[in-house]
Amino acid sequence: MDTVNIALIGDGFMGRAHSNAWSQVGKFFDPPVRPVLHTVCAREADKLARFAERWGWQNTSTNWHDVVTSADIDLVDIATPNDTHAEIAIAALKAGKHVACEKPLANTFYAARQMRDAAREASGKTSTWLNYRRCPAVAYAYKLVEDGVLGDITRVDAAYLQDWADKTVPLIWRFDNEVAGSGTLGDLVAHVIDMAQFVTGELITEVAGAYLKTVIDQRELQTGDAGGGIAADTERTAERGKVTVDDTVAFTSLLSGGGVATFQGARQAWGNENRNRLEVSGSKGALRFDFEDMNVLWLYDATRPRGVRGWTRIMCTHAPDHPYVDNWWPDAHLLGYEHTFVNQSYDVLLSLAGQEPTVPLPDFEDAFQTQGVLAAVQQCAESRQVVPLASVE
Ligand code: SOE
């Protein structure tokens, strides 16, 4: 296979991020297989035609069923709202395609399990766009922990905080539990759950003390598509609808190595515009990451003589030590959000050619583990009881 024909399902915010990744990866990396932007599929033909023209997709379709079963397609890339992931992914896997799916895996634990089971039976490879693993600083943190720099992990403190969801934002799909399956929990905290498990190399085994709160419980109904942003301005009506998901999330959990991990998430955390942050402490030191300063990793080496101990600021742009940066720019010429998707598309292409990715790719098994944590948090918030992941149905 020297080329891979890609079908993208969805032309919204993630459709743009993925289109950019597939069109850029061959310019900055030398993937073993070349991606072809073969077909993009979405509901509205006029918007779709403009999207295809802008991003260089060769074909368009408004019928995803035909696309995912077409003999012309090798990989199906799912960038649609959460309630559509399972049907599309399972159809694509049954048709022998590789599948790259946006996060969270699905809007329900049941649908996510169906996707995980389909992947187990399928010949195609799966991946999930948990893209923050591919910030060079996060990938380097993974390597440092794997090399034992922190020793035994004792605690994790993680949060994903945004502040876009004020009362002027209409009732977009992210506020509808039927479509999204949760609010901040699945949209944001899924990322830091995956990051915590990825960097520590450990899994969350139980959840306690979970709270899920809706801050703004009514929003204006919208007409038309929310376009390419999280909450791009749209026409709205004076009529209002009920928000049926969480805005604010907090919970505590146990890690498989015995440490304790605490998580927060919010969409009205004023002053935190896209603050996806992680602190990991071990018996020999600690690491800190904050996506709003995404090229930097902070390291505290607790084995140093006390007089000289302190946080070291590492600019993770020093090739070849820091993952991916060899293919981008010289020291401190800084990467951004879109580079994490290009880095991930490179690793997907490596995996399709049977080669090892730069750092582990989250497949449907990994994403299902994260979905289990989401379900455990929802059950814990409901029951006020400790929920072992093994008990989640
Ligand atoms: C909206 O909250 C959002 O676009 C998430 O859906 C993405 O996963 C995150 O990377 C940025 O914020």
Boltz pocket constraint, residues with backbone or C-beta under 6 A from the ligand:
constraints:
  - pocket:
      binder: B
      contacts: [[A, 13], [A, 103], [A, 162], [A, 187], [A, 188], [A, 230]]
      max_distance: 6.0
